[in-house]
């Protein structure tokens, strides 16, 4: 188990075991995003896909999700769709 300084969570945390995304952004994620932050993104991405009825094989949807991933992990954050109400647990 490796530990990295996660740029999303701003703390030392467990690193990912593998590069979760292809290309340069995948390398950047592997080097600076923790497993915990990646799980947070996966949950957020699932919500975006479901709420916005996206088809991940559609090139426009993939581009949108990649842009949101970059915002979520490295930028100001990705917002939930307008009108989204999370389930109460």
PDB file of N, CA, C and O in Angstrom:
ATOM      1  N   UNK A   1       0.847  -1.192   0.000  1.00  0.00           N
ATOM      2  CA  UNK A   1       0.000   0.000   0.000  1.00  0.00           C
ATOM      3  C   UNK A   1       0.883   1.242   0.000  1.00  0.00           C
ATOM      4  O   UNK A   1       1.671   1.455   0.921  1.00  0.00           O
ATOM      5  N   UNK A   2       0.744   2.044  -1.025  1.00  0.00           N
ATOM      6  CA  UNK A   2       1.494   3.291  -1.136  1.00  0.00           C
ATOM      7  C   UNK A   2       0.650   4.437  -0.600  1.00  0.00           C
ATOM      8  O   UNK A   2      -0.580   4.393  -0.624  1.00  0.00           O
ATOM      9  N   UNK A   3       1.337   5.457  -0.120  1.00  0.00           N
ATOM     10  CA  UNK A   3       0.675   6.659   0.378  1.00  0.00           C
ATOM     11  C   UNK A   3       1.109   7.827  -0.498  1.00  0.00           C
ATOM     12  O   UNK A   3       2.287   7.963  -0.827  1.00  0.00           O
ATOM     13  N   UNK A   4       0.145   8.672  -0.877  1.00  0.00           N
ATOM     14  CA  UNK A   4       0.453   9.874  -1.652  1.00  0.00           C
ATOM     15  C   UNK A   4      -0.214  11.074  -1.007  1.00  0.00           C
ATOM     16  O   UNK A   4      -1.101  10.925  -0.167  1.00  0.00           O
ATOM     17  N   UNK A   5       0.214  12.261  -1.401  1.00  0.00           N
ATOM     18  CA  UNK A   5      -0.454  13.499  -1.005  1.00  0.00           C
ATOM     19  C   UNK A   5      -1.540  13.745  -2.045  1.00  0.00           C
ATOM     20  O   UNK A   5      -1.240  14.117  -3.179  1.00  0.00           O
ATOM     21  N   UNK A   6      -2.785  13.542  -1.673  1.00  0.00           N
ATOM     22  CA  UNK A   6      -3.917  13.680  -2.586  1.00  0.00           C
ATOM     23  C   UNK A   6      -4.255  15.157  -2.778  1.00  0.00           C
ATOM     24  O   UNK A   6      -4.511  15.873  -1.810  1.00  0.00           O
ATOM     25  N   UNK A   7      -4.253  15.612  -4.042  1.00  0.00           N
ATOM     26  CA  UNK A   7      -4.564  17.012  -4.307  1.00  0.00           C
ATOM     27  C   UNK A   7      -6.054  17.315  -4.114  1.00  0.00           C
ATOM     28  O   UNK A   7      -6.413  18.453  -3.814  1.00  0.00           O
ATOM     29  N   UNK A   8      -6.904  16.338  -4.278  1.00  0.00           N
ATOM     30  CA  UNK A   8      -8.346  16.547  -4.078  1.00  0.00           C
ATOM     31  C   UNK A   8      -8.675  16.687  -2.598  1.00  0.00           C
ATOM     32  O   UNK A   8      -9.390  17.607  -2.202  1.00  0.00           O
ATOM     33  N   UNK A   9      -8.155  15.776  -1.782  1.00  0.00           N
ATOM     34  CA  UNK A   9      -8.497  15.752  -0.359  1.00  0.00           C
ATOM     35  C   UNK A   9      -7.538  16.574   0.499  1.00  0.00           C
ATOM     36  O   UNK A   9      -7.799  16.811   1.679  1.00  0.00           O
ATOM     37  N   UNK A  10      -6.433  17.006  -0.095  1.00  0.00           N
ATOM     38  CA  UNK A  10      -5.430  17.785   0.619  1.00  0.00           C
ATOM     39  C   UNK A  10      -4.924  17.086   1.885  1.00  0.00           C
ATOM     40  O   UNK A  10      -4.778  17.693   2.946  1.00  0.00           O
ATOM     41  N   UNK A  11      -4.664  15.779   1.726  1.00  0.00           N
ATOM     42  CA  UNK A  11      -4.107  15.014   2.838  1.00  0.00           C
ATOM     43  C   UNK A  11      -3.387  13.789   2.284  1.00  0.00           C
ATOM     44  O   UNK A  11      -3.590  13.398   1.135  1.00  0.00           O
ATOM     45  N   UNK A  12      -2.552  13.199   3.116  1.00  0.00           N
ATOM     46  CA  UNK A  12      -1.899  11.963   2.734  1.00  0.00           C
ATOM     47  C   UNK A  12      -2.919  10.843   2.835  1.00  0.00           C
ATOM     48  O   UNK A  12      -3.661  10.735   3.811  1.00  0.00           O
ATOM     49  N   UNK A  13      -2.937  10.010   1.798  1.00  0.00           N
ATOM     50  CA  UNK A  13      -3.951   8.971   1.731  1.00  0.00           C
ATOM     51  C   UNK A  13      -3.435   7.826   0.871  1.00  0.00           C
ATOM     52  O   UNK A  13      -2.410   7.953   0.201  1.00  0.00           O
ATOM     53  N   UNK A  14      -4.157   6.701   0.895  1.00  0.00           N
ATOM     54  CA  UNK A  14      -3.769   5.520   0.122  1.00  0.00           C
ATOM     55  C   UNK A  14      -3.841   5.804  -1.373  1.00  0.00           C
ATOM     56  O   UNK A  14      -4.828   6.347  -1.869  1.00  0.00           O
ATOM     57  N   UNK A  15      -2.782   5.428  -2.082  1.00  0.00           N
ATOM     58  CA  UNK A  15      -2.704   5.638  -3.533  1.00  0.00           C
ATOM     59  C   UNK A  15      -3.540   4.595  -4.267  1.00  0.00           C
ATOM     60  O   UNK A  15      -3.909   3.566  -3.701  1.00  0.00           O
ATOM     61  N   UNK A  16      -3.827   4.872  -5.508  1.00  0.00           N
ATOM     62  CA  UNK A  16      -4.490   3.903  -6.379  1.00  0.00           C
ATOM     63  C   UNK A  16      -3.530   2.768  -6.697  1.00  0.00           C
ATOM     64  O   UNK A  16      -2.316   2.968  -6.728  1.00  0.00           O
ATOM     65  N   UNK A  17      -4.069   1.584  -6.931  1.00  0.00           N
ATOM     66  CA  UNK A  17      -3.254   0.420  -7.272  1.00  0.00           C
ATOM     67  C   UNK A  17      -2.920   0.356  -8.759  1.00  0.00           C
ATOM     68  O   UNK A  17      -2.005  -0.367  -9.153  1.00  0.00           O
ATOM     69  N   UNK A  18      -3.647   1.100  -9.591  1.00  0.00           N
ATOM     70  CA  UNK A  18      -3.488   1.039 -11.038  1.00  0.00           C
ATOM     71  C   UNK A  18      -3.915   2.371 -11.643  1.00  0.00           C
ATOM     72  O   UNK A  18      -4.596   3.165 -10.994  1.00  0.00           O
ATOM     73  N   UNK A  19      -3.516   2.611 -12.879  1.00  0.00           N
ATOM     74  CA  UNK A  19      -3.928   3.825 -13.583  1.00  0.00           C
ATOM     75  C   UNK A  19      -5.376   3.641 -14.016  1.00  0.00           C
ATOM     76  O   UNK A  19      -5.657   2.786 -14.857  1.00  0.00           O
ATOM     77  N   UNK A  20      -6.307   4.424 -13.462  1.00  0.00           N
ATOM     78  CA  UNK A  20      -7.726   4.186 -13.718  1.00  0.00           C
ATOM     79  C   UNK A  20      -8.274   4.789 -15.009  1.00  0.00           C
ATOM     80  O   UNK A  20      -9.425   4.541 -15.369  1.00  0.00           O
ATOM     81  N   UNK A  21      -7.471   5.567 -15.698  1.00  0.00           N
ATOM     82  CA  UNK A  21      -7.938   6.261 -16.893  1.00  0.00           C
ATOM     83  C   UNK A  21      -6.766   6.342 -17.862  1.00  0.00           C
ATOM     84  O   UNK A  21      -5.627   6.493 -17.421  1.00  0.00           O
ATOM     85  N   UNK A  22      -7.007   6.247 -19.172  1.00  0.00           N
ATOM     86  CA  UNK A  22      -5.899   6.261 -20.128  1.00  0.00           C
ATOM     87  C   UNK A  22      -5.284   7.656 -20.323  1.00  0.00           C
ATOM     88  O   UNK A  22      -5.867   8.670 -19.940  1.00  0.00           O
ATOM     89  N   UNK A  23      -4.121   7.674 -20.913  1.00  0.00           N
ATOM     90  CA  UNK A  23      -3.500   8.924 -21.345  1.00  0.00           C
ATOM     91  C   UNK A  23      -2.840   9.722 -20.241  1.00  0.00           C
ATOM     92  O   UNK A  23      -2.637   9.243 -19.126  1.00  0.00           O
ATOM     93  N   UNK A  24      -2.510  10.966 -20.593  1.00  0.00           N
ATOM     94  CA  UNK A  24      -1.809  11.856 -19.669  1.00  0.00           C
ATOM     95  C   UNK A  24      -2.630  12.142 -18.417  1.00  0.00           C
ATOM     96  O   UNK A  24      -2.084  12.204 -17.315  1.00  0.00           O
ATOM     97  N   UNK A  25      -3.943  12.316 -18.582  1.00  0.00           N
ATOM     98  CA  UNK A  25      -4.765  12.583 -17.403  1.00  0.00           C
ATOM     99  C   UNK A  25      -4.773  11.369 -16.463  1.00  0.00           C
ATOM    100  O   UNK A  25      -4.831  11.529 -15.244  1.00  0.00           O
ATOM    101  N   UNK A  26      -4.716  10.176 -17.023  1.00  0.00           N
ATOM    102  CA  UNK A  26      -4.638   8.973 -16.204  1.00  0.00           C
ATOM    103  C   UNK A  26      -3.361   8.923 -15.389  1.00  0.00           C
ATOM    104  O   UNK A  26      -3.373   8.527 -14.224  1.00  0.00           O
ATOM    105  N   UNK A  27      -2.252   9.328 -16.007  1.00  0.00           N
ATOM    106  CA  UNK A  27      -0.975   9.390 -15.287  1.00  0.00           C
ATOM    107  C   UNK A  27      -1.062  10.427 -14.177  1.00  0.00           C
ATOM    108  O   UNK A  27      -0.617  10.185 -13.055  1.00  0.00           O
ATOM    109  N   UNK A  28      -1.634  11.575 -14.492  1.00  0.00           N
ATOM    110  CA  UNK A  28      -1.794  12.643 -13.489  1.00  0.00           C
ATOM    111  C   UNK A  28      -2.652  12.162 -12.318  1.00  0.00           C
ATOM    112  O   UNK A  28      -2.335  12.442 -11.162  1.00  0.00           O
ATOM    113  N   UNK A  29      -3.731  11.442 -12.611  1.00  0.00           N
ATOM    114  CA  UNK A  29      -4.600  10.890 -11.559  1.00  0.00           C
ATOM    115  C   UNK A  29      -3.809   9.906 -10.707  1.00  0.00           C
ATOM    116  O   UNK A  29      -3.862   9.959  -9.478  1.00  0.00           O
ATOM    117  N   UNK A  30      -3.085   9.018 -11.353  1.00  0.00           N
ATOM    118  CA  UNK A  30      -2.319   7.999 -10.639  1.00  0.00           C
ATOM    119  C   UNK A  30      -1.306   8.630  -9.690  1.00  0.00           C
ATOM    120  O   UNK A  30      -1.080   8.121  -8.592  1.00  0.00           O
ATOM    121  N   UNK A  31      -0.700   9.729 -10.107  1.00  0.00           N
ATOM    122  CA  UNK A  31       0.354  10.368  -9.323  1.00  0.00           C
ATOM    123  C   UNK A  31      -0.164  11.269  -8.207  1.00  0.00           C
ATOM    124  O   UNK A  31       0.568  11.535  -7.254  1.00  0.00           O
ATOM    125  N   UNK A  32      -1.419  11.750  -8.297  1.00  0.00           N
ATOM    126  CA  UNK A  32      -1.831  12.767  -7.333  1.00  0.00           C
ATOM    127  C   UNK A  32      -3.246  12.631  -6.769  1.00  0.00           C
ATOM    128  O   UNK A  32      -3.702  13.507  -6.034  1.00  0.00           O
ATOM    129  N   UNK A  33      -3.939  11.553  -7.101  1.00  0.00           N
ATOM    130  CA  UNK A  33      -5.298  11.349  -6.583  1.00  0.00           C
ATOM    131  C   UNK A  33      -5.333  10.040  -5.792  1.00  0.00           C
ATOM    132  O   UNK A  33      -4.857   9.008  -6.265  1.00  0.00           O
ATOM    133  N   UNK A  34      -5.890  10.093  -4.606  1.00  0.00           N
ATOM    134  CA  UNK A  34      -5.959   8.916  -3.740  1.00  0.00           C
ATOM    135  C   UNK A  34      -7.094   7.980  -4.160  1.00  0.00           C
ATOM    136  O   UNK A  34      -7.990   8.356  -4.915  1.00  0.00           O
ATOM    137  N   UNK A  35      -7.028   6.768  -3.653  1.00  0.00           N
ATOM    138  CA  UNK A  35      -8.094   5.794  -3.899  1.00  0.00           C
ATOM    139  C   UNK A  35      -9.426   6.315  -3.355  1.00  0.00           C
ATOM    140  O   UNK A  35     -10.473   6.112  -3.971  1.00  0.00           O
ATOM    141  N   UNK A  36      -9.386   6.977  -2.218  1.00  0.00           N
ATOM    142  CA  UNK A  36     -10.610   7.534  -1.615  1.00  0.00           C
ATOM    143  C   UNK A  36     -11.232   8.603  -2.520  1.00  0.00           C
ATOM    144  O   UNK A  36     -12.444   8.599  -2.738  1.00  0.00           O
ATOM    145  N   UNK A  37     -10.414   9.512  -3.044  1.00  0.00           N
ATOM    146  CA  UNK A  37     -10.920  10.565  -3.930  1.00  0.00           C
ATOM    147  C   UNK A  37     -11.427   9.974  -5.241  1.00  0.00           C
ATOM    148  O   UNK A  37     -12.421  10.448  -5.791  1.00  0.00           O
ATOM    149  N   UNK A  38     -10.744   8.932  -5.749  1.00  0.00           N
ATOM    150  CA  UNK A  38     -11.196   8.290  -6.986  1.00  0.00           C
ATOM    151  C   UNK A  38     -12.569   7.651  -6.768  1.00  0.00           C
ATOM    152  O   UNK A  38     -13.430   7.732  -7.645  1.00  0.00           O
ATOM    153  N   UNK A  39     -12.782   7.026  -5.629  1.00  0.00           N
ATOM    154  CA  UNK A  39     -14.092   6.431  -5.299  1.00  0.00           C
ATOM    155  C   UNK A  39     -15.157   7.524  -5.256  1.00  0.00           C
ATOM    156  O   UNK A  39     -16.273   7.324  -5.735  1.00  0.00           O
ATOM    157  N   UNK A  40     -14.816   8.674  -4.685  1.00  0.00           N
ATOM    158  CA  UNK A  40     -15.758   9.794  -4.650  1.00  0.00           C
ATOM    159  C   UNK A  40     -16.143  10.209  -6.072  1.00  0.00           C
ATOM    160  O   UNK A  40     -17.312  10.471  -6.354  1.00  0.00           O
ATOM    161  N   UNK A  41     -15.136  10.267  -6.977  1.00  0.00           N
ATOM    162  CA  UNK A  41     -15.421  10.612  -8.368  1.00  0.00           C
ATOM    163  C   UNK A  41     -16.311   9.558  -9.010  1.00  0.00           C
ATOM    164  O   UNK A  41     -17.262   9.909  -9.708  1.00  0.00           O
ATOM    165  N   UNK A  42     -16.030   8.287  -8.795  1.00  0.00           N
ATOM    166  CA  UNK A  42     -16.826   7.225  -9.406  1.00  0.00           C
ATOM    167  C   UNK A  42     -18.291   7.332  -8.972  1.00  0.00           C
ATOM    168  O   UNK A  42     -19.195   7.142  -9.787  1.00  0.00           O
ATOM    169  N   UNK A  43     -18.526   7.634  -7.704  1.00  0.00           N
ATOM    170  CA  UNK A  43     -19.897   7.818  -7.215  1.00  0.00           C
ATOM    171  C   UNK A  43     -20.547   9.030  -7.882  1.00  0.00           C
ATOM    172  O   UNK A  43     -21.710   8.975  -8.282  1.00  0.00           O
ATOM    173  N   UNK A  44     -19.787  10.132  -8.000  1.00  0.00           N
ATOM    174  CA  UNK A  44     -20.318  11.345  -8.626  1.00  0.00           C
ATOM    175  C   UNK A  44     -20.603  11.094 -10.114  1.00  0.00           C
ATOM    176  O   UNK A  44     -21.631  11.522 -10.640  1.00  0.00           O
ATOM    177  N   UNK A  45     -19.692  10.405 -10.772  1.00  0.00           N
ATOM    178  CA  UNK A  45     -19.877  10.082 -12.190  1.00  0.00           C
ATOM    179  C   UNK A  45     -21.127   9.225 -12.400  1.00  0.00           C
ATOM    180  O   UNK A  45     -21.882   9.454 -13.345  1.00  0.00           O
ATOM    181  N   UNK A  46     -21.347   8.253 -11.538  1.00  0.00           N
ATOM    182  CA  UNK A  46     -22.541   7.399 -11.634  1.00  0.00           C
ATOM    183  C   UNK A  46     -23.800   8.241 -11.505  1.00  0.00           C
ATOM    184  O   UNK A  46     -24.770   8.037 -12.236  1.00  0.00           O
ATOM    185  N   UNK A  47     -23.782   9.193 -10.567  1.00  0.00           N
ATOM    186  CA  UNK A  47     -24.927  10.080 -10.393  1.00  0.00           C
ATOM    187  C   UNK A  47     -25.149  10.909 -11.660  1.00  0.00           C
ATOM    188  O   UNK A  47     -26.287  11.062 -12.104  1.00  0.00           O
ATOM    189  N   UNK A  48     -24.068  11.450 -12.251  1.00  0.00           N
ATOM    190  CA  UNK A  48     -24.203  12.239 -13.476  1.00  0.00           C
ATOM    191  C   UNK A  48     -24.791  11.391 -14.607  1.00  0.00           C
ATOM    192  O   UNK A  48     -25.701  11.831 -15.309  1.00  0.00           O
ATOM    193  N   UNK A  49     -24.274  10.188 -14.777  1.00  0.00           N
ATOM    194  CA  UNK A  49     -24.756   9.297 -15.840  1.00  0.00           C
ATOM    195  C   UNK A  49     -26.237   8.997 -15.651  1.00  0.00           C
ATOM    196  O   UNK A  49     -27.012   9.063 -16.606  1.00  0.00           O
ATOM    197  N   UNK A  50     -26.627   8.674 -14.440  1.00  0.00           N
ATOM    198  CA  UNK A  50     -28.028   8.327 -14.166  1.00  0.00           C
ATOM    199  C   UNK A  50     -28.957   9.528 -14.285  1.00  0.00           C
ATOM    200  O   UNK A  50     -29.990   9.450 -14.951  1.00  0.00           O
ATOM    201  N   UNK A  51     -28.602  10.627 -13.653  1.00  0.00           N
ATOM    202  CA  UNK A  51     -29.486  11.796 -13.627  1.00  0.00           C
ATOM    203  C   UNK A  51     -29.613  12.468 -14.995  1.00  0.00           C
ATOM    204  O   UNK A  51     -30.671  12.987 -15.349  1.00  0.00           O
ATOM    205  N   UNK A  52     -28.520  12.450 -15.754  1.00  0.00           N
ATOM    206  CA  UNK A  52     -28.528  13.120 -17.055  1.00  0.00           C
ATOM    207  C   UNK A  52     -28.785  12.148 -18.198  1.00  0.00           C
ATOM    208  O   UNK A  52     -28.788  12.531 -19.367  1.00  0.00           O
ATOM    209  N   UNK A  53     -29.001  10.877 -17.840  1.00  0.00           N
ATOM    210  CA  UNK A  53     -29.278   9.816 -18.812  1.00  0.00           C
ATOM    211  C   UNK A  53     -28.211   9.777 -19.921  1.00  0.00           C
ATOM    212  O   UNK A  53     -28.519   9.741 -21.112  1.00  0.00           O
ATOM    213  N   UNK A  54     -26.946   9.786 -19.478  1.00  0.00           N
ATOM    214  CA  UNK A  54     -25.828   9.756 -20.416  1.00  0.00           C
ATOM    215  C   UNK A  54     -25.531   8.334 -20.851  1.00  0.00           C
ATOM    216  O   UNK A  54     -25.740   7.385 -20.095  1.00  0.00           O
ATOM    217  N   UNK A  55     -25.050   8.195 -22.057  1.00  0.00           N
ATOM    218  CA  UNK A  55     -24.585   6.916 -22.574  1.00  0.00           C
ATOM    219  C   UNK A  55     -23.067   7.016 -22.679  1.00  0.00           C
ATOM    220  O   UNK A  55     -22.563   7.720 -23.555  1.00  0.00           O
ATOM    221  N   UNK A  56     -22.325   6.331 -21.812  1.00  0.00           N
ATOM    222  CA  UNK A  56     -20.871   6.486 -21.773  1.00  0.00           C
ATOM    223  C   UNK A  56     -20.147   6.153 -23.080  1.00  0.00           C
ATOM    224  O   UNK A  56     -19.009   6.583 -23.264  1.00  0.00           O
ATOM    225  N   UNK A  57     -20.765   5.405 -23.985  1.00  0.00           N
ATOM    226  CA  UNK A  57     -20.112   5.116 -25.266  1.00  0.00           C
ATOM    227  C   UNK A  57     -20.282   6.253 -26.275  1.00  0.00           C
ATOM    228  O   UNK A  57     -19.591   6.280 -27.293  1.00  0.00           O
ATOM    229  N   UNK A  58     -21.191   7.189 -26.005  1.00  0.00           N
ATOM    230  CA  UNK A  58     -21.395   8.342 -26.867  1.00  0.00           C
ATOM    231  C   UNK A  58     -20.207   9.303 -26.700  1.00  0.00           C
ATOM    232  O   UNK A  58     -19.901   9.703 -25.578  1.00  0.00           O
ATOM    233  N   UNK A  59     -19.534   9.677 -27.800  1.00  0.00           N
ATOM    234  CA  UNK A  59     -18.366  10.564 -27.701  1.00  0.00           C
ATOM    235  C   UNK A  59     -18.645  11.888 -26.979  1.00  0.00           C
ATOM    236  O   UNK A  59     -17.791  12.377 -26.239  1.00  0.00           O
ATOM    237  N   UNK A  60     -19.834  12.472 -27.186  1.00  0.00           N
ATOM    238  CA  UNK A  60     -20.179  13.727 -26.496  1.00  0.00           C
ATOM    239  C   UNK A  60     -20.292  13.505 -24.993  1.00  0.00           C
ATOM    240  O   UNK A  60     -19.831  14.333 -24.208  1.00  0.00           O
ATOM    241  N   UNK A  61     -20.898  12.400 -24.591  1.00  0.00           N
ATOM    242  CA  UNK A  61     -21.039  12.083 -23.167  1.00  0.00           C
ATOM    243  C   UNK A  61     -19.668  11.815 -22.553  1.00  0.00           C
ATOM    244  O   UNK A  61     -19.390  12.253 -21.436  1.00  0.00           O
ATOM    245  N   UNK A  62     -18.812  11.099 -23.278  1.00  0.00           N
ATOM    246  CA  UNK A  62     -17.458  10.811 -22.771  1.00  0.00           C
ATOM    247  C   UNK A  62     -16.666  12.097 -22.581  1.00  0.00           C
ATOM    248  O   UNK A  62     -15.966  12.256 -21.581  1.00  0.00           O
ATOM    249  N   UNK A  63     -16.774  13.012 -23.533  1.00  0.00           N
ATOM    250  CA  UNK A  63     -16.068  14.294 -23.428  1.00  0.00           C
ATOM    251  C   UNK A  63     -16.588  15.071 -22.224  1.00  0.00           C
ATOM    252  O   UNK A  63     -15.801  15.615 -21.450  1.00  0.00           O
ATOM    253  N   UNK A  64     -17.909  15.125 -22.063  1.00  0.00           N
ATOM    254  CA  UNK A  64     -18.508  15.806 -20.918  1.00  0.00           C
ATOM    255  C   UNK A  64     -18.012  15.197 -19.603  1.00  0.00           C
ATOM    256  O   UNK A  64     -17.617  15.919 -18.688  1.00  0.00           O
ATOM    257  N   UNK A  65     -18.035  13.863 -19.517  1.00  0.00           N
ATOM    258  CA  UNK A  65     -17.612  13.197 -18.278  1.00  0.00           C
ATOM    259  C   UNK A  65     -16.130  13.433 -17.995  1.00  0.00           C
ATOM    260  O   UNK A  65     -15.743  13.603 -16.839  1.00  0.00           O
ATOM    261  N   UNK A  66     -15.305  13.445 -19.027  1.00  0.00           N
ATOM    262  CA  UNK A  66     -13.875  13.718 -18.813  1.00  0.00           C
ATOM    263  C   UNK A  66     -13.666  15.143 -18.302  1.00  0.00           C
ATOM    264  O   UNK A  66     -12.848  15.372 -17.411  1.00  0.00           O
ATOM    265  N   UNK A  67     -14.405  16.099 -18.866  1.00  0.00           N
ATOM    266  CA  UNK A  67     -14.306  17.491 -18.397  1.00  0.00           C
ATOM    267  C   UNK A  67     -14.761  17.597 -16.941  1.00  0.00           C
ATOM    268  O   UNK A  67     -14.131  18.283 -16.136  1.00  0.00           O
ATOM    269  N   UNK A  68     -15.856  16.916 -16.610  1.00  0.00           N
ATOM    270  CA  UNK A  68     -16.350  16.936 -15.230  1.00  0.00           C
ATOM    271  C   UNK A  68     -15.366  16.241 -14.279  1.00  0.00           C
ATOM    272  O   UNK A  68     -15.187  16.679 -13.143  1.00  0.00           O
ATOM    273  N   UNK A  69     -14.736  15.168 -14.743  1.00  0.00           N
ATOM    274  CA  UNK A  69     -13.752  14.461 -13.932  1.00  0.00           C
ATOM    275  C   UNK A  69     -12.590  15.389 -13.597  1.00  0.00           C
ATOM    276  O   UNK A  69     -12.137  15.441 -12.453  1.00  0.00           O
ATOM    277  N   UNK A  70     -12.112  16.119 -14.599  1.00  0.00           N
ATOM    278  CA  UNK A  70     -11.003  17.036 -14.366  1.00  0.00           C
ATOM    279  C   UNK A  70     -11.402  18.127 -13.367  1.00  0.00           C
ATOM    280  O   UNK A  70     -10.628  18.462 -12.470  1.00  0.00           O
ATOM    281  N   UNK A  71     -12.605  18.678 -13.521  1.00  0.00           N
ATOM    282  CA  UNK A  71     -13.088  19.695 -12.576  1.00  0.00           C
ATOM    283  C   UNK A  71     -13.221  19.114 -11.172  1.00  0.00           C
ATOM    284  O   UNK A  71     -12.818  19.744 -10.194  1.00  0.00           O
ATOM    285  N   UNK A  72     -13.785  17.915 -11.075  1.00  0.00           N
ATOM    286  CA  UNK A  72     -14.019  17.275  -9.781  1.00  0.00           C
ATOM    287  C   UNK A  72     -12.704  16.986  -9.058  1.00  0.00           C
ATOM    288  O   UNK A  72     -12.569  17.271  -7.868  1.00  0.00           O
ATOM    289  N   UNK A  73     -11.746  16.425  -9.772  1.00  0.00           N
ATOM    290  CA  UNK A  73     -10.504  15.989  -9.132  1.00  0.00           C
ATOM    291  C   UNK A  73      -9.475  17.099  -8.967  1.00  0.00           C
ATOM    292  O   UNK A  73      -8.748  17.119  -7.974  1.00  0.00           O
ATOM    293  N   UNK A  74      -9.399  18.028  -9.925  1.00  0.00           N
ATOM    294  CA  UNK A  74      -8.315  19.006  -9.924  1.00  0.00           C
ATOM    295  C   UNK A  74      -8.771  20.458  -9.890  1.00  0.00           C
ATOM    296  O   UNK A  74      -7.952  21.352  -9.677  1.00  0.00           O
ATOM    297  N   UNK A  75     -10.042  20.708 -10.092  1.00  0.00           N
ATOM    298  CA  UNK A  75     -10.515  22.083 -10.210  1.00  0.00           C
ATOM    299  C   UNK A  75     -11.481  22.483  -9.118  1.00  0.00           C
ATOM    300  O   UNK A  75     -11.357  22.092  -7.957  1.00  0.00           O
ATOM    301  N   UNK A  76     -12.439  23.270  -9.533  1.00  0.00           N
ATOM    302  CA  UNK A  76     -13.405  23.834  -8.596  1.00  0.00           C
ATOM    303  C   UNK A  76     -14.498  22.863  -8.193  1.00  0.00           C
ATOM    304  O   UNK A  76     -15.329  23.181  -7.343  1.00  0.00           O
ATOM    305  N   UNK A  77     -14.506  21.692  -8.790  1.00  0.00           N
ATOM    306  CA  UNK A  77     -15.524  20.690  -8.452  1.00  0.00           C
ATOM    307  C   UNK A  77     -16.575  20.582  -9.532  1.00  0.00           C
ATOM    308  O   UNK A  77     -16.795  21.517 -10.303  1.00  0.00           O
ATOM    309  N   UNK A  78     -17.209  19.452  -9.579  1.00  0.00           N
ATOM    310  CA  UNK A  78     -18.275  19.184 -10.535  1.00  0.00           C
ATOM    311  C   UNK A  78     -19.593  19.261  -9.781  1.00  0.00           C
ATOM    312  O   UNK A  78     -19.752  18.659  -8.719  1.00  0.00           O
ATOM    313  N   UNK A  79     -20.513  19.992 -10.329  1.00  0.00           N
ATOM    314  CA  UNK A  79     -21.794  20.175  -9.647  1.00  0.00           C
ATOM    315  C   UNK A  79     -22.793  19.101 -10.059  1.00  0.00           C
ATOM    316  O   UNK A  79     -22.708  18.527 -11.145  1.00  0.00           O
ATOM    317  N   UNK A  80     -23.727  18.851  -9.176  1.00  0.00           N
ATOM    318  CA  UNK A  80     -24.826  17.940  -9.494  1.00  0.00           C
ATOM    319  C   UNK A  80     -25.764  18.625 -10.490  1.00  0.00           C
ATOM    320  O   UNK A  80     -25.836  19.854 -10.516  1.00  0.00           O
ATOM    321  N   UNK A  81     -26.475  17.863 -11.299  1.00  0.00           N
ATOM    322  CA  UNK A  81     -27.438  18.464 -12.238  1.00  0.00           C
ATOM    323  C   UNK A  81     -28.488  19.283 -11.491  1.00  0.00           C
ATOM    324  O   UNK A  81     -28.824  18.986 -10.345  1.00  0.00           O
ATOM    325  N   UNK A  82     -28.992  20.300 -12.146  1.00  0.00           N
ATOM    326  CA  UNK A  82     -30.011  21.158 -11.552  1.00  0.00           C
ATOM    327  C   UNK A  82     -31.220  20.324 -11.144  1.00  0.00           C
ATOM    328  O   UNK A  82     -31.712  19.506 -11.923  1.00  0.00           O
ATOM    329  N   UNK A  83     -31.686  20.532  -9.942  1.00  0.00           N
ATOM    330  CA  UNK A  83     -32.844  19.815  -9.443  1.00  0.00           C
ATOM    331  C   UNK A  83     -32.537  18.482  -8.792  1.00  0.00           C
ATOM    332  O   UNK A  83     -33.444  17.817  -8.291  1.00  0.00           O
ATOM    333  N   UNK A  84     -31.264  18.073  -8.790  1.00  0.00           N
ATOM    334  CA  UNK A  84     -30.891  16.789  -8.188  1.00  0.00           C
ATOM    335  C   UNK A  84     -31.070  16.846  -6.677  1.00  0.00           C
ATOM    336  O   UNK A  84     -30.604  17.779  -6.024  1.00  0.00           O
ATOM    337  N   UNK A  85     -31.742  15.852  -6.132  1.00  0.00           N
ATOM    338  CA  UNK A  85     -31.912  15.712  -4.686  1.00  0.00           C
ATOM    339  C   UNK A  85     -31.346  14.363  -4.281  1.00  0.00           C
ATOM    340  O   UNK A  85     -31.874  13.327  -4.686  1.00  0.00           O
ATOM    341  N   UNK A  86     -30.273  14.359  -3.484  1.00  0.00           N
ATOM    342  CA  UNK A  86     -29.696  13.073  -3.084  1.00  0.00           C
ATOM    343  C   UNK A  86     -30.636  12.272  -2.212  1.00  0.00           C
ATOM    344  O   UNK A  86     -31.445  12.829  -1.471  1.00  0.00           O
ATOM    345  N   UNK A  87     -30.519  10.932  -2.310  1.00  0.00           N
ATOM    346  CA  UNK A  87     -31.332  10.048  -1.464  1.00  0.00           C
ATOM    347  C   UNK A  87     -30.938  10.229  -0.014  1.00  0.00           C
ATOM    348  O   UNK A  87     -29.768  10.444   0.302  1.00  0.00           O
ATOM    349  N   UNK A  88     -31.917  10.139   0.861  1.00  0.00           N
ATOM    350  CA  UNK A  88     -31.630  10.166   2.307  1.00  0.00           C
ATOM    351  C   UNK A  88     -31.311   8.759   2.735  1.00  0.00           C
ATOM    352  O   UNK A  88     -32.016   7.812   2.389  1.00  0.00           O
ATOM    353  N   UNK A  89     -30.234   8.629   3.498  1.00  0.00           N
ATOM    354  CA  UNK A  89     -29.817   7.296   3.943  1.00  0.00           C
ATOM    355  C   UNK A  89     -30.283   7.014   5.338  1.00  0.00           C
ATOM    356  O   UNK A  89     -30.019   5.935   5.870  1.00  0.00           O
TER     357      UNK A  89
END
